Amino acid sequence: MKKREKLMKQTLTDTRFLLRRGLSCFLIISILLLASSFFRESLAKKTQSDTFISIVKNTKAPVVNIHTTRILKNNTQNRGFRIKGQGSGVVYSKKGCIVTNKHVVMNADEIIIRLHDGSEYKAEVVGIDERSGIAVLKIDADDLTPAGFGNSDSLELGEIVLAIGHSLRLGQMVTSGIISAKGTSNLQITGFEDFIQTDAIINPDSYGGPLVNLNGEVVGISTIPPEQTAGYFGMGPAVPINVVKKATEDLIKYGKITRGWLGVTAQPITSELQNALGLKNNLGALVSDIEPGSSAANAGIK
């Protein structure tokens, strides 16, 4: 009997020892896993931070400030009054071509470009594309640092981007966000509406500046949002860089844009339209308007 009790006590003691040892091992493993997770998270944040810093440094030279002066001429009472404005732009070529939004330089009597080193140049307008809202400027400077340009067609929803600008007062400015939508239209900003949309908060001084991906490539040119979205910070439209490059090349070479144009306004066939029109399916598009004198009007499209 005593032998059995002694054996049970020994077994209990051994069990308690093993449990304590197992609990200690479990606690050690848990601490190690938590430490590893924290380390990986910290490393990921450090890597992303280093990426952002590198992109901002590399885009410092290509991003410029644009400040403008408009002189009132028609208003008798305020004739001669000077209205100042500013925005941002991107160096497109080494020979002094700069891309921005048309609203940044619209109706300006004087345009001054300030580079990253503080030097300033008077700029002339090479051309403006009314449909995409892109303006190309030229300054008398050589050996500028052009931006690297990406492919806006390959952008994915959720992709991280940086909106970069250059302010007279603050210098280089950066905000971050994601691509929240592609192909955004019906904003009534320009005639050609196929915007990239980001939730990055864009300072007004950054309008006309680049939207940059994590490879440091410009994928869009930020533009002023429509009035109906004022105060809504999830709506930052940008002109896709593939559209910008085509418009810029045409403006530099020819001083104007040549596009094929049908002269129709079309909209997709929704389920409501399908039911209302008695259609068998939702294939095709509904022509909702015809531009007078257009190819579509001349062809008899209704």
N, C-alpha and C positions, 0 to 999 in steps of 0.2 A: 504493500500500500504506500509506504513511504517512498519506495523507489519510483512508483507511478507518479506520485505528487511531485517528486523532484524532477522527473522527466517532463511533466506538464509545465512546471515553472520555468524549466530551461527552454522548453519550446516557446513559451509565451515571451520570455526574455529575448530569444532569438528573433521572434516575429516582430516584436517592438523595435528591435535594432534594425531589422531589415526595412521596416516601414519608415523609421526615421531616416535611414540612409537613402531609401527610395524617394522620400519627400525632399530631402536635401538635393538629390540629383535632379528631381523634377524642377525645383526652384532654380537651381543653377542653369539648367537647360532653358527654362523660361526666360531668365534674365539674359542669357546669351542670345536667344532668339529676338527678344525685344531690342537688345543693343544692336544686333545685326540689322533689324528692320529700321531702327532709327538711323543707323549709319548709312544704309542704302538710300533712305529718304533724303538725308542730309546731302549725300553725294549727288543724288539726282537733282536736288535744288541747286547745289553748287555748280553742277554741269550746265543746267539751264541758265543760271545767272551769268556764268562765264560766256555762254553762247550769246546772250543778249548784249553783254558788254562788248564782245568782239564785233558784233553786227553794228552797234552804235558807233564804235570807233572807225570802222571801215566805211560807214556812210556819212561821216562828218564832212568830208571834202565834196562829195557829189550833191549834197543837199544845201540849197542856197535860200537866202531871204530875198523877197521881192517887195520893195516898198514903192508906192505909186503916189502921184499927185494929179488930181483933176481940178481944173480951173473952171469955175462957173462963168459962162459967157452970156447966156440968154436972159437970166434973171437980172433986171435993172437994179434992184435994191442990193443984191448980193454979188453983183458982177465983180469978177476978179478974186472972189473968195476961193481959197484953196482947200480941197478936201483930201485928206491923207488916208491911205489904206495900205495894207500889207498882207502877204501870204507867203507861201513857200514854193519852191520849184526844184527840179532835178536836172543835173547836168547830163545832157544826152550824148554830146560828142566833145572830143578834145578841142575842137575848133570854135567853141563858144555857143553852141546851141543848147537851149534850156527849155524844158517842158514844164508847163503848169496848167492850171484850169483857166478857162476864159474869163470867169467872173473876177479873178485876181487882178487882171489887167484891163477889164472892160472900161471903156471910155476914159482911160488914163491919158493925160497929156505928157506925163514924164514917168519913166520906169527906171528904177535903179536896182541893180543886182548887187547884193553883198555876199561875198564868198566867205568860206569858213575862216580865212585868215584875216578878215576885216576889210579887205580891199573892195572897192566899189566901182561899178561900171554902169554907164548909161546903156540901156537896152532898146533895141528896135523890135517891133513885132514882125516876124517872118510870115505868120499866117495864123488864122483861127478857124478851127473846124466847129461850126455851129452845132452840128448834129451830135458829136461826141463831147463837146464842151472842152476840147483841148486847144491850148494856145502854145505856139512855139516862138521863143524869143532868141535874139542873137546879140552877143556882146563881143567887143573887140578884144578878145583874149585868146591866147594859144596855150596848148599843153594843160588844159583843164583835166580833172579826174572824173571821167564819166561813171555813172552807176552801172552795176551789173544787172541785166534784165532777165527775168525768168519767163515761165510759160503759164499764163493765167488759166489756160484751159485745163491744166493738170491739178488745179487747186481742189482740195477736199474739204467738205464741211467739218468743222472742228479743228482745222489746222491753225496753229498758232502764228500770228502775224504781229508786226510792230508798225505803228504809224509814227512817222518821223517828220519833224518840221524844224524850221529855223526862224526864231523870233528876234526882232531888233533888241528887245529888252532882255529876254531870257536866254538867248542863244539857242543851242540845239535842244529840242524837246522830243520826248519819246513816251508813247503809251503802248500798252500791249492788249491783245484780245485774240479772238478766234474768228475764222471765217464762219459767219452765222447763216449766210445764204448766198446763192449764186443765181445769176439771171434775173435779178430783181428789176421790175419794170413798173410802169404806171406811177412814177414819182413826179412826173411833169417837171423834171429838171432840164433835160435836153431832148432833142428830137430822137436821138438814138439811145434807147434805154435797155441796157443789159448789164446792170451794175453788179459788182461784188459788194457784199454787205458784211461789215465787221461790227462787233460789239465794243471795240476799242473806243474810248472817249477821245475824240479828236479836237484839239484846241483850234479855234478859228484861225490863228496864225499859221497852223499847219496845213490848211486847205491848199491843195496844189502840190503838196509834198508826197513822198512815196509811201506805199504800203509794202512792207518787206517781209519775206518768209524767213525761216530759220537757216536757210542757206545763204542769207544776205542778198538775195535777188529781189529786185523790184517787181512786184506782181500787180500793182495797181497805182493809180494816182487819186488820192483822196479828193473828194469834192464836197461842196456845201450841201447839207441835207435839205429836203423840202421843208417849207414852212409848217406844214401840218404835223411834222414830227418834232417841232421845237420842244426842247426839254426832255425828249425821250433819248436816253443815252445808249440804247441798244441798236441805234440806227446810224451807222457810219458808212455811207456809200463811197465806192471808189470805181473809177473807170478801169476796166481790165487792161493790163499792159499790152496784150496782143492787139487790142483796138488802138491803144495809144501809139504803138510802134508803127502801125500801118498809116495812121493819120499823120504822124510826125514825118515819116519818110516822104509822103506825098507833098506835104507842105514845104519841106526843104527843097525837093526837086522841082516841083511845079508851082508852088505858091497857092495851090488849091487842092481840094479832094474830088476825085472822080469815083462815083459809086453807081452800081446798077440800082435802078429805082422803079418799082412797079406803080406806086401811088395808091396802095390799098392799106386799110387798117383792118387787121384780122384778129380774131380771138378764138381760143379753143372751144370746142363743143363740150359744154358741161352737161351733166345729167338733166338739169333743168331745161336747158336749150333743146336737148334731144327730145324730151317729152313734149315741150311746147311746139316744136316744129314737126313732130311725128316722124323723127328719123329712126332708121333701123339700128344704127350704131353711132358711136361718137367719133368716127374717123373724119379727118379733114379739119377745116377751120371755117368759121363764119366770117364773111366779108361784111364788116359793119360800117365802113365808110370808103368813099372813093374821092381821091384828090382831083379836082377839076383840071382838065388839061393834061393829066398824067397818061402814061402808057396804058394803064388799066382802063381809064375812061375812054381813051381812043379805041381800045380793043372791044369796048362794049360790055365790060364786066359790070354787073349790077350788085 
